[in-house]
Amino acid sequence: MTVTDVAARQEAETDEASLVEAARHDYAAFERLYRRYVTRVYRYCLTHTSNARDAEDLTAQTFVAALEGIKGYRGRGSFAAWLFSIAWRKCKDHHRRRYKIQQESLDNATELPDVETPDPEQRAQRQEILACIKLTWPYLSEDRRDVIRLRFWAGLNTAETAKVMGRSRGAVKMLLSRAIKDLRERCLDE
């Protein structure tokens, strides 16, 4: 990580901290936080559900709970970790209410536009890997699926993922490493 990267990250964290502080009293500031995180929260919720409607409901429930609880947010850890802790609980509650764990639908989550990979060849390779992951997904443990959801679909860093999952950073790193190893063996080593 270069000095420029560190400076940019510190500036973004300062901007987010001031935005969170403003959101405690200003709905417009909360709306900016909503716009910043809505796609990531939606993708995360979509990997927990079997359809887009449930994912939309869970995303909405997450942001309503965040809006209601923002004044109680203490700033310990990142706002993203706090927000995804709410999303994680909403998704778990969703499954409890339905009395059974359904198969996660990765189809919809992977069908979202990939604006970060403009090269068609890279995009095609990425789609091929995602197709293999969809086939492998049911064979991963729930913890390994959770860590992948939080790190890659939600975009959280290791510390934020650990906070959401209630585990140490080392445990999350090990869990992620094992999940990636499983996926690599089944999808890339063929």
PyRosetta script that sets phi, psi and omega in degrees:
from pyrosetta import init, pose_from_sequence

init()
pose = pose_from_sequence("MTVTDVAARQEAETDEASLVEAARHDYAAFERLYRRYVTRVYRYCLTHTSNARDAEDLTAQTFVAALEGIKGYRGRGSFAAWLFSIAWRKCKDHHRRRYKIQQESLDNATELPDVETPDPEQRAQRQEILACIKLTWPYLSEDRRDVIRLRFWAGLNTAETAKVMGRSRGAVKMLLSRAIKDLRERCLDE")
pose.set_psi(1, 128.2)
pose.set_omega(1, -177.7)
pose.set_phi(2, -85.0)
pose.set_psi(2, 169.3)
pose.set_omega(2, 178.2)
pose.set_phi(3, -61.3)
pose.set_psi(3, -38.1)
pose.set_omega(3, 178.5)
pose.set_phi(4, -63.4)
pose.set_psi(4, -41.9)
pose.set_omega(4, 178.5)
pose.set_phi(5, -62.4)
pose.set_psi(5, -43.4)
pose.set_omega(5, 179.9)
pose.set_phi(6, -63.0)
pose.set_psi(6, -44.5)
pose.set_omega(6, 179.9)
pose.set_phi(7, -63.5)
pose.set_psi(7, -42.0)
pose.set_omega(7, 179.5)
pose.set_phi(8, -65.1)
pose.set_psi(8, -40.5)
pose.set_omega(8, 179.5)
pose.set_phi(9, -65.6)
pose.set_psi(9, -42.5)
pose.set_omega(9, 178.7)
pose.set_phi(10, -63.5)
pose.set_psi(10, -39.5)
pose.set_omega(10, 178.5)
pose.set_phi(11, -65.1)
pose.set_psi(11, -42.0)
pose.set_omega(11, 178.8)
pose.set_phi(12, -64.2)
pose.set_psi(12, -41.2)
pose.set_omega(12, 178.8)
pose.set_phi(13, -65.2)
pose.set_psi(13, -39.2)
pose.set_omega(13, 177.9)
pose.set_phi(14, -66.1)
pose.set_psi(14, -43.2)
pose.set_omega(14, 178.0)
pose.set_phi(15, -60.8)
pose.set_psi(15, -44.4)
pose.set_omega(15, -179.9)
pose.set_phi(16, -65.2)
pose.set_psi(16, -41.9)
pose.set_omega(16, 179.6)
pose.set_phi(17, -61.4)
pose.set_psi(17, -42.0)
pose.set_omega(17, 178.6)
pose.set_phi(18, -69.9)
pose.set_psi(18, -34.5)
pose.set_omega(18, 177.7)
pose.set_phi(19, -66.8)
pose.set_psi(19, -41.5)
pose.set_omega(19, 177.7)
pose.set_phi(20, -62.9)
pose.set_psi(20, -44.3)
pose.set_omega(20, 178.7)
pose.set_phi(21, -59.9)
pose.set_psi(21, -43.7)
pose.set_omega(21, 178.9)
pose.set_phi(22, -65.8)
pose.set_psi(22, -35.3)
pose.set_omega(22, -178.0)
pose.set_phi(23, -65.9)
pose.set_psi(23, -18.9)
pose.set_omega(23, 177.2)
pose.set_phi(24, -64.0)
pose.set_psi(24, -25.0)
pose.set_omega(24, -175.4)
pose.set_phi(25, -126.6)
pose.set_psi(25, -9.3)
pose.set_omega(25, -171.4)
pose.set_phi(26, -131.9)
pose.set_psi(26, 118.0)
pose.set_omega(26, -179.3)
pose.set_phi(27, -65.2)
pose.set_psi(27, -30.2)
pose.set_omega(27, 179.0)
pose.set_phi(28, -64.1)
pose.set_psi(28, -38.8)
pose.set_omega(28, 177.5)
pose.set_phi(29, -67.6)
pose.set_psi(29, -40.0)
pose.set_omega(29, 177.3)
pose.set_phi(30, -63.7)
pose.set_psi(30, -37.2)
pose.set_omega(30, 178.1)
pose.set_phi(31, -61.0)
pose.set_psi(31, -37.5)
pose.set_omega(31, 177.3)
pose.set_phi(32, -65.1)
pose.set_psi(32, -39.5)
pose.set_omega(32, 175.5)
pose.set_phi(33, -64.6)
pose.set_psi(33, -42.0)
pose.set_omega(33, 178.3)
pose.set_phi(34, -57.0)
pose.set_psi(34, -49.8)
pose.set_omega(34, -178.5)
pose.set_phi(35, -62.8)
pose.set_psi(35, -34.0)
pose.set_omega(35, -178.9)
pose.set_phi(36, -68.3)
pose.set_psi(36, -34.6)
pose.set_omega(36, -171.1)
pose.set_phi(37, -113.1)
pose.set_psi(37, -10.4)
pose.set_omega(37, -171.1)
pose.set_phi(38, -59.5)
pose.set_psi(38, -41.7)
pose.set_omega(38, -178.4)
pose.set_phi(39, -66.3)
pose.set_psi(39, -42.9)
pose.set_omega(39, 179.4)
pose.set_phi(40, -64.4)
pose.set_psi(40, -42.3)
pose.set_omega(40, 179.2)
pose.set_phi(41, -65.7)
pose.set_psi(41, -42.9)
pose.set_omega(41, 179.3)
pose.set_phi(42, -60.2)
pose.set_psi(42, -47.2)
pose.set_omega(42, 179.4)
pose.set_phi(43, -60.3)
pose.set_psi(43, -42.5)
pose.set_omega(43, 179.0)
pose.set_phi(44, -61.1)
pose.set_psi(44, -48.0)
pose.set_omega(44, -179.6)
pose.set_phi(45, -65.0)
pose.set_psi(45, -35.0)
pose.set_omega(45, -179.6)
pose.set_phi(46, -64.3)
pose.set_psi(46, -32.7)
pose.set_omega(46, 178.3)
pose.set_phi(47, -73.3)
pose.set_psi(47, -14.3)
pose.set_omega(47, 178.4)
pose.set_phi(48, -92.1)
pose.set_psi(48, -17.0)
pose.set_omega(48, -172.6)
pose.set_phi(49, -116.6)
pose.set_psi(49, 173.5)
pose.set_omega(49, 179.1)
pose.set_phi(50, -100.8)
pose.set_psi(50, -0.7)
pose.set_omega(50, 179.0)
pose.set_phi(51, -155.3)
pose.set_psi(51, 161.7)
pose.set_omega(51, -176.5)
pose.set_phi(52, -66.1)
pose.set_psi(52, -35.4)
pose.set_omega(52, -178.4)
pose.set_phi(53, -61.6)
pose.set_psi(53, -44.8)
pose.set_omega(53, 177.3)
pose.set_phi(54, -63.6)
pose.set_psi(54, -41.0)
pose.set_omega(54, 179.2)
pose.set_phi(55, -63.5)
pose.set_psi(55, -40.0)
pose.set_omega(55, 177.1)
pose.set_phi(56, -63.5)
pose.set_psi(56, -43.3)
pose.set_omega(56, 178.6)
pose.set_phi(57, -62.0)
pose.set_psi(57, -44.7)
pose.set_omega(57, -179.6)
pose.set_phi(58, -66.0)
pose.set_psi(58, -37.5)
pose.set_omega(58, 176.7)
pose.set_phi(59, -63.2)
pose.set_psi(59, -45.7)
pose.set_omega(59, 178.4)
pose.set_phi(60, -62.3)
pose.set_psi(60, -44.2)
pose.set_omega(60, 178.4)
pose.set_phi(61, -60.6)
pose.set_psi(61, -38.4)
pose.set_omega(61, 179.2)
pose.set_phi(62, -62.3)
pose.set_psi(62, -46.7)
pose.set_omega(62, -177.4)
pose.set_phi(63, -73.6)
pose.set_psi(63, -31.6)
pose.set_omega(63, 174.7)
pose.set_phi(64, -64.5)
pose.set_psi(64, -45.3)
pose.set_omega(64, 178.4)
pose.set_phi(65, -63.7)
pose.set_psi(65, -38.0)
pose.set_omega(65, 178.5)
pose.set_phi(66, -65.4)
pose.set_psi(66, -42.8)
pose.set_omega(66, 178.8)
pose.set_phi(67, -62.9)
pose.set_psi(67, -42.8)
pose.set_omega(67, 179.1)
pose.set_phi(68, -68.0)
pose.set_psi(68, -29.1)
pose.set_omega(68, -175.2)
pose.set_phi(69, -103.9)
pose.set_psi(69, 0.5)
pose.set_omega(69, -173.6)
pose.set_phi(70, -60.8)
pose.set_psi(70, -31.1)
pose.set_omega(70, 179.5)
pose.set_phi(71, -69.1)
pose.set_psi(71, -23.6)
pose.set_omega(71, 178.6)
pose.set_phi(72, -89.8)
pose.set_psi(72, -7.3)
pose.set_omega(72, 178.9)
pose.set_phi(73, -66.1)
pose.set_psi(73, 124.1)
pose.set_omega(73, -173.3)
pose.set_phi(74, -94.4)
pose.set_psi(74, -7.3)
pose.set_omega(74, 179.1)
pose.set_phi(75, 81.4)
pose.set_psi(75, 10.0)
pose.set_omega(75, 174.9)
pose.set_phi(76, -80.7)
pose.set_psi(76, 115.0)
pose.set_omega(76, -174.5)
pose.set_phi(77, 83.4)
pose.set_psi(77, -179.6)
pose.set_omega(77, -176.6)
pose.set_phi(78, -81.1)
pose.set_psi(78, 157.6)
pose.set_omega(78, 176.0)
pose.set_phi(79, -63.2)
pose.set_psi(79, -38.0)
pose.set_omega(79, -179.9)
pose.set_phi(80, -59.6)
pose.set_psi(80, -42.9)
pose.set_omega(80, 179.1)
pose.set_phi(81, -63.7)
pose.set_psi(81, -41.5)
pose.set_omega(81, 178.5)
pose.set_phi(82, -63.1)
pose.set_psi(82, -45.5)
pose.set_omega(82, -178.7)
pose.set_phi(83, -64.3)
pose.set_psi(83, -44.4)
pose.set_omega(83, -179.3)
pose.set_phi(84, -73.5)
pose.set_psi(84, -20.5)
pose.set_omega(84, 171.0)
pose.set_phi(85, -64.5)
pose.set_psi(85, -40.1)
pose.set_omega(85, 177.0)
pose.set_phi(86, -65.0)
pose.set_psi(86, -47.4)
pose.set_omega(86, -179.5)
pose.set_phi(87, -61.0)
pose.set_psi(87, -41.2)
pose.set_omega(87, 179.7)
pose.set_phi(88, -60.5)
pose.set_psi(88, -45.9)
pose.set_omega(88, 178.9)
pose.set_phi(89, -65.6)
pose.set_psi(89, -40.5)
pose.set_omega(89, 178.7)
pose.set_phi(90, -61.8)
pose.set_psi(90, -41.3)
pose.set_omega(90, 179.1)
pose.set_phi(91, -67.0)
pose.set_psi(91, -41.8)
pose.set_omega(91, 178.0)
pose.set_phi(92, -64.1)
pose.set_psi(92, -42.4)
pose.set_omega(92, 177.4)
pose.set_phi(93, -61.4)
pose.set_psi(93, -38.9)
pose.set_omega(93, 178.8)
pose.set_phi(94, -57.9)
pose.set_psi(94, -46.2)
pose.set_omega(94, -180.0)
pose.set_phi(95, -68.5)
pose.set_psi(95, -38.2)
pose.set_omega(95, 178.6)
pose.set_phi(96, -62.8)
pose.set_psi(96, -41.6)
pose.set_omega(96, -179.8)
pose.set_phi(97, -63.2)
pose.set_psi(97, -29.9)
pose.set_omega(97, -178.0)
pose.set_phi(98, -88.4)
pose.set_psi(98, -2.8)
pose.set_omega(98, 176.0)
pose.set_phi(99, 63.0)
pose.set_psi(99, 6.2)
pose.set_omega(99, 174.4)
pose.set_phi(100, -155.6)
pose.set_psi(100, 151.5)
pose.set_omega(100, 177.3)
pose.set_phi(101, -87.7)
pose.set_psi(101, 123.9)
pose.set_omega(101, 179.7)
pose.set_phi(102, -90.5)
pose.set_psi(102, 162.7)
pose.set_omega(102, 174.3)
pose.set_phi(103, -67.0)
pose.set_psi(103, 134.2)
pose.set_omega(103, 177.7)
pose.set_phi(104, -72.0)
pose.set_psi(104, 142.1)
pose.set_omega(104, 177.5)
pose.set_phi(105, -102.5)
pose.set_psi(105, 106.9)
pose.set_omega(105, 177.0)
pose.set_phi(106, -88.4)
pose.set_psi(106, -13.0)
pose.set_omega(106, -178.2)
pose.set_phi(107, -53.8)
pose.set_psi(107, -52.3)
pose.set_omega(107, -176.8)
pose.set_phi(108, -67.8)
pose.set_psi(108, -38.7)
pose.set_omega(108, -179.2)
pose.set_phi(109, -64.9)
pose.set_psi(109, -36.6)
pose.set_omega(109, -178.3)
pose.set_phi(110, -84.3)
pose.set_psi(110, -12.1)
pose.set_omega(110, 178.8)
pose.set_phi(111, -82.9)
pose.set_psi(111, -11.7)
pose.set_omega(111, 179.7)
pose.set_phi(112, -63.0)
pose.set_psi(112, 147.7)
pose.set_omega(112, -177.3)
pose.set_phi(113, -58.1)
pose.set_psi(113, 140.7)
pose.set_omega(113, 179.1)
pose.set_phi(114, -102.4)
pose.set_psi(114, 86.9)
pose.set_omega(114, -176.8)
pose.set_phi(115, -79.1)
pose.set_psi(115, -14.7)
pose.set_omega(115, -177.1)
pose.set_phi(116, -86.3)
pose.set_psi(116, -10.8)
pose.set_omega(116, -179.1)
pose.set_phi(117, -124.2)
pose.set_psi(117, 86.3)
pose.set_omega(117, -176.2)
pose.set_phi(118, -74.5)
pose.set_psi(118, -24.4)
pose.set_omega(118, -178.1)
pose.set_phi(119, -70.3)
pose.set_psi(119, 119.9)
pose.set_omega(119, -177.4)
pose.set_phi(120, -58.9)
pose.set_psi(120, -36.4)
pose.set_omega(120, -179.8)
pose.set_phi(121, -67.1)
pose.set_psi(121, -43.7)
pose.set_omega(121, 177.1)
pose.set_phi(122, -64.4)
pose.set_psi(122, -40.5)
pose.set_omega(122, 179.4)
pose.set_phi(123, -62.7)
pose.set_psi(123, -41.3)
pose.set_omega(123, 179.2)
pose.set_phi(124, -64.6)
pose.set_psi(124, -42.4)
pose.set_omega(124, 178.1)
pose.set_phi(125, -63.7)
pose.set_psi(125, -41.1)
pose.set_omega(125, 179.5)
pose.set_phi(126, -63.6)
pose.set_psi(126, -40.4)
pose.set_omega(126, 179.0)
pose.set_phi(127, -65.2)
pose.set_psi(127, -36.5)
pose.set_omega(127, 177.9)
pose.set_phi(128, -64.6)
pose.set_psi(128, -42.9)
pose.set_omega(128, 178.5)
pose.set_phi(129, -65.4)
pose.set_psi(129, -42.0)
pose.set_omega(129, 178.8)
pose.set_phi(130, -63.0)
pose.set_psi(130, -36.4)
pose.set_omega(130, 177.5)
pose.set_phi(131, -62.8)
pose.set_psi(131, -40.8)
pose.set_omega(131, 177.3)
pose.set_phi(132, -66.3)
pose.set_psi(132, -40.9)
pose.set_omega(132, 179.1)
pose.set_phi(133, -60.4)
pose.set_psi(133, -40.0)
pose.set_omega(133, 177.9)
pose.set_phi(134, -58.4)
pose.set_psi(134, -38.9)
pose.set_omega(134, 179.5)
pose.set_phi(135, -72.1)
pose.set_psi(135, -34.2)
pose.set_omega(135, -176.6)
pose.set_phi(136, -82.7)
pose.set_psi(136, -26.7)
pose.set_omega(136, -172.8)
pose.set_phi(137, -45.9)
pose.set_psi(137, -49.2)
pose.set_omega(137, -177.3)
pose.set_phi(138, -62.7)
pose.set_psi(138, -19.0)
pose.set_omega(138, -177.3)
pose.set_phi(139, -88.0)
pose.set_psi(139, -8.7)
pose.set_omega(139, 176.8)
pose.set_phi(140, -82.7)
pose.set_psi(140, 150.3)
pose.set_omega(140, 176.2)
pose.set_phi(141, -68.8)
pose.set_psi(141, 160.4)
pose.set_omega(141, -179.5)
pose.set_phi(142, -59.6)
pose.set_psi(142, -40.4)
pose.set_omega(142, 178.9)
pose.set_phi(143, -62.4)
pose.set_psi(143, -41.0)
pose.set_omega(143, 180.0)
pose.set_phi(144, -69.1)
pose.set_psi(144, -37.3)
pose.set_omega(144, 175.7)
pose.set_phi(145, -65.1)
pose.set_psi(145, -41.9)
pose.set_omega(145, 179.3)
pose.set_phi(146, -61.1)
pose.set_psi(146, -44.9)
pose.set_omega(146, -178.0)
pose.set_phi(147, -65.5)
pose.set_psi(147, -37.0)
pose.set_omega(147, 177.3)
pose.set_phi(148, -67.7)
pose.set_psi(148, -43.6)
pose.set_omega(148, 177.8)
pose.set_phi(149, -56.1)
pose.set_psi(149, -49.3)
pose.set_omega(149, -175.4)
pose.set_phi(150, -69.3)
pose.set_psi(150, -40.8)
pose.set_omega(150, -177.3)
pose.set_phi(151, -76.1)
pose.set_psi(151, -42.8)
pose.set_omega(151, -171.3)
pose.set_phi(152, -103.0)
pose.set_psi(152, -42.9)
pose.set_omega(152, 178.9)
pose.set_phi(153, -79.6)
pose.set_psi(153, -39.1)
pose.set_omega(153, 179.2)
pose.set_phi(154, -87.5)
pose.set_psi(154, -21.5)
pose.set_omega(154, 176.8)
pose.set_phi(155, 76.8)
pose.set_psi(155, 24.0)
pose.set_omega(155, 179.4)
pose.set_phi(156, -81.0)
pose.set_psi(156, 152.5)
pose.set_omega(156, 174.6)
pose.set_phi(157, -82.5)
pose.set_psi(157, 178.5)
pose.set_omega(157, -175.3)
pose.set_phi(158, -62.2)
pose.set_psi(158, -43.8)
pose.set_omega(158, -179.3)
pose.set_phi(159, -63.7)
pose.set_psi(159, -41.9)
pose.set_omega(159, 179.3)
pose.set_phi(160, -66.3)
pose.set_psi(160, -41.3)
pose.set_omega(160, 178.1)
pose.set_phi(161, -61.8)
pose.set_psi(161, -42.6)
pose.set_omega(161, 178.9)
pose.set_phi(162, -61.4)
pose.set_psi(162, -41.6)
pose.set_omega(162, -179.9)
pose.set_phi(163, -63.6)
pose.set_psi(163, -44.9)
pose.set_omega(163, 179.9)
pose.set_phi(164, -62.8)
pose.set_psi(164, -42.9)
pose.set_omega(164, -175.7)
pose.set_phi(165, -83.0)
pose.set_psi(165, -9.4)
pose.set_omega(165, -179.5)
pose.set_phi(166, 69.8)
pose.set_psi(166, 37.0)
pose.set_omega(166, -178.9)
pose.set_phi(167, -128.6)
pose.set_psi(167, 169.2)
pose.set_omega(167, 176.2)
pose.set_phi(168, -77.1)
pose.set_psi(168, 160.2)
pose.set_omega(168, 177.2)
pose.set_phi(169, -60.6)
pose.set_psi(169, -40.4)
pose.set_omega(169, 179.4)
pose.set_phi(170, -61.7)
pose.set_psi(170, -41.1)
pose.set_omega(170, 179.1)
pose.set_phi(171, -65.4)
pose.set_psi(171, -39.3)
pose.set_omega(171, 178.8)
pose.set_phi(172, -67.6)
pose.set_psi(172, -41.8)
pose.set_omega(172, 178.1)
pose.set_phi(173, -60.3)
pose.set_psi(173, -43.2)
pose.set_omega(173, -179.9)
pose.set_phi(174, -66.0)
pose.set_psi(174, -44.6)
pose.set_omega(174, 179.3)
pose.set_phi(175, -61.3)
pose.set_psi(175, -44.5)
pose.set_omega(175, 178.4)
pose.set_phi(176, -65.0)
pose.set_psi(176, -42.1)
pose.set_omega(176, 178.9)
pose.set_phi(177, -59.9)
pose.set_psi(177, -43.7)
pose.set_omega(177, 179.7)
pose.set_phi(178, -68.4)
pose.set_psi(178, -38.5)
pose.set_omega(178, 178.6)
pose.set_phi(179, -65.0)
pose.set_psi(179, -44.2)
pose.set_omega(179, 179.3)
pose.set_phi(180, -65.2)
pose.set_psi(180, -39.5)
pose.set_omega(180, 178.0)
pose.set_phi(181, -60.7)
pose.set_psi(181, -44.7)
pose.set_omega(181, 177.3)
pose.set_phi(182, -57.9)
pose.set_psi(182, -48.3)
pose.set_omega(182, -178.5)
pose.set_phi(183, -65.6)
pose.set_psi(183, -41.5)
pose.set_omega(183, 179.9)
pose.set_phi(184, -61.9)
pose.set_psi(184, -44.4)
pose.set_omega(184, -179.3)
pose.set_phi(185, -62.4)
pose.set_psi(185, -36.7)
pose.set_omega(185, -176.2)
pose.set_phi(186, -87.7)
pose.set_psi(186, -27.0)
pose.set_omega(186, -171.9)
pose.set_phi(187, -112.4)
pose.set_psi(187, -31.4)
pose.set_omega(187, -174.4)
pose.set_phi(188, -106.3)
pose.set_psi(188, -24.0)
pose.set_omega(188, -175.9)
pose.set_phi(189, -89.1)
pose.set_psi(189, 10.0)
pose.set_omega(189, -178.1)
pose.set_phi(190, -74.5)
pose.dump_pdb("model.pdb")
